[in-house]
Amino acid sequence: MLLLCGAGNIVAQNLVQQKLEQLPVYHPDEFKSAGGDWLLGSTKAVTHIFKSTNGNDLTITNGLVSRKFRLQPYMACYEFKNLMTGKEMLRAIEPEAEIEINGKSYNVGGAVGQFERGYMQYDWLNKFSNDVHAFQLVDFSIRDIQSRFEWNPGRWATNKQWPPQGKQIDFTFRLLGNDLQGVTLDVIYEMYDNIPLMSKSMIVHNEGNRIIRINTFKSEKLAMVEESSGVNTEGVFPSPHICIQSDYTFGGNSFADANHTTYWLTDSLYSSQVNYNLQSHCLVESKPPIGPEYVLQPGKNFETFHTYELMYDGYDKERCGLAERKMYRILAPWITENPIFLHLTTTDPGKVKAAINQCAEVGFEMVILSFGSGLDMEDTSNINIEKFKALADYAHLKGIEIGGYSLFSSRSIDSVNDVINPKTGKPGGAIFGDAPCLGSKWGLEYLQKLKTFITKTGFNVLENDGPYPGDICASTTHPGHDGLKDSQWKQWYLESSFYQWLRKKDVYLNAPDWYFLNGSNKTGVGYREDNWSLPRERQIILGRQNIYDGTWDKAPGMSWTFVPLTQYHGGGDAATIEPLHNHLDAYQAHLAQNFGSGIQACYRGPRLFDAPATEALVKKEVAWYKKYRNILNADIIHIRRPDGRDYDAIMHVDAKGKEKALVMIYNPLDIKINRKIKLPLYYTGLTTIARIREKENAIQLYHLNRDYSVEVSVGIAAHSYTWLVIE
């Protein structure tokens, strides 16, 4: 172990210097990403790590984004640059991280002596000095990005690359002197190939002989260039234009709702800013909202969440959304699997087998035993296991995956196992009213029961409704957490570990929450459940609005929508499609717009068809979807939002695919319409000529305008749709 005092500190500095000297020299003009647009997949942006010509600095870059660190005589990040726009994001140096251990706060790296926080020049780095009270850099290592957990992909997907490609740097820190002997801290950076994206996390190693308590931490802290310079105290202070997310997310089916770690703050030390009261939002911190108050035993490690930082190269809403969607396809490739499933409302063995047969006949791929079906995955008795194992075996023989729904939250177990409200000291007041605590005895047993049930039955899918770790718990008697301050962290860790276990077993996971980076496949596209009790014709247009709005930040495979084959939340006959053969128009409309968007629906009912005409319809729509499956799972370009007043349209694009685009155009009106529609084809990768056909008709050639667009004339019957393929 290195003792960082006297000669020991010199040894550590020499080790860092020796490793730095082994790196190639960074010449910005010589190292650039290989041309093209990274969103079109035409850029070779491979991550490399360099040293500076003066031997003091380290650079990690992929040609789209770069981050630079001064390593001697102090360790600090002094540059975070958007190479696509040339914009420098940092105006001052902050510590690499902050951590509170045993009630005392420590900086990790950083520098002292900054005399200006509005901007920084390179030669100023020689005027700053080391913060001797902070954790000091003693070593670093470089390797390819490692898998955070195991994934064994077995079903169809558009991306199976895991782990992501790129480079990882582990910076190791220790304290000077005798404080926290045996405690080392790794600050870990990852940079990903072919996308302007980095991540940052920390691991605390307790190599001493004493227990330590990690009270809280800030794993990222950046003094960023402000987005605007407002003088007055009132008004809106926009945050800098960068996407910062983490995998410590919960409590929402969009990242905006589930983000609990990114805090845009004011910087009181930035005294030269324009705002008189120093209220510009120009300091970002990534930290947990409470805790974790983690007790770290000797010989054990503690790992923080991962913070992901994605650079935008413009302000166009569609382009920013495309960047975020590509980020998720790289970081969570299982979201591209996207099987077709029936939400079955019964567990009667005969009816389940009949439904499995129907799925196999029409091309559906999965059966989910729905809420209200009678499935109880908490019942691990032999008789229950044998019943569902027999059904799983039958499904697998037919080539169908099978699993079911399990409710955790929105119910009460008892006063001993429920979440305890810190304001009242009693159960109640959780996000959804009542909820058990995942760290309670019941909660821990719940996880084990689901593992046992899934393992013994051979189930391939879980739809897990909760838990939601936004529910902090004030209990001091639950075995899975100590008290209030560690309750959220411990519940999140339990849930994430369970989901990662499912990913290792290749169990498909629907969860109405934002757990993609920890293994979940889908969440809701975003809809009001009561709307599925409205009349059928209203559901159809509202459903397309949900799809249009829900795909700005989610790729098609990340979402599910809903189709009430039988009554759901009321509405009676006017809201449901059963009997199916009597409402083929509504059934086809749902199938067409869901398959046409690439978003699978929970087709909830006892069957998929009830007559030869119904079977033929479903089989036809599934066959069409599978024919164009690759392009229908590609990104969506939003053309016109559904408003019930005129046509609405979306377009899938894939510059690398056989089909470069597929356009879905809908007519909600009572009359046939003829429209000339402008199609923006930039993201198809086409530059001069587009080969376009309507449905399976003859191809027509179109010359692209200078803005990469074409105008296409279409006629659409009343309450109908058409589609175009672009090659």
ABEGO torsion letter per residue (X at the ends): XBBBBEAAAAAAAAAAAAAAAABBBBBAAABBBBEEBAAAGABBBBBBBBBBAAGABBBBBAGABBBBBBAOABBBBABBBBAAAGBBABABBBBABBBBBGGBBBBBEEBBGBABAABBBAAAAAABBBBAABBBBABBBBBBBBBABBBBBABBBABABOBBBEBBBBBBBBBBEABGBGBBBBBBBBBBBGBBBBBBBBBBBBABABBBBBABBBABBBBBBBABBBABABEBBBBBBBBBBBABBBGBABAAAABAABBBBBBAABAABABAAGABBABBBBBBABOAGBBBBBGBBBBBBBBBBBBBABABAAAAAAAAAAAAAAABAAAAAGBBBBBBABABAAAAAAAAAAAAAAGBABBBBBBGAGBBAABABAAAAAAAAAAAAAAAAAGBBBBBBBBABGBBABAAABBBBAAAGBBEGBAAGBBBBAABAAAAAAAAAAAAAAAAAGBABBBBBOBBAABBBABAABAABABAAAAAAAAAAAAAAAAAAAAAAGBBBBBBBBAAAAGBABBBAGBBAAAAABBAAAAAAAAAAAAAAAAAABBAAABBBBBBABBBGEGEAAABAOBAAAAAAAAAAAAAAAAAAGBBBBBBEABABABAAAAAAAAAAAAAAAAAAAAAABBBBBABBBAGABBBBBBBBBAABABABBBBBBBABABBBBBBBBBBAAAAGBAABBBBBBEABBBBBBBBBAAGBBBBBBBBBBGBBBBBBBX
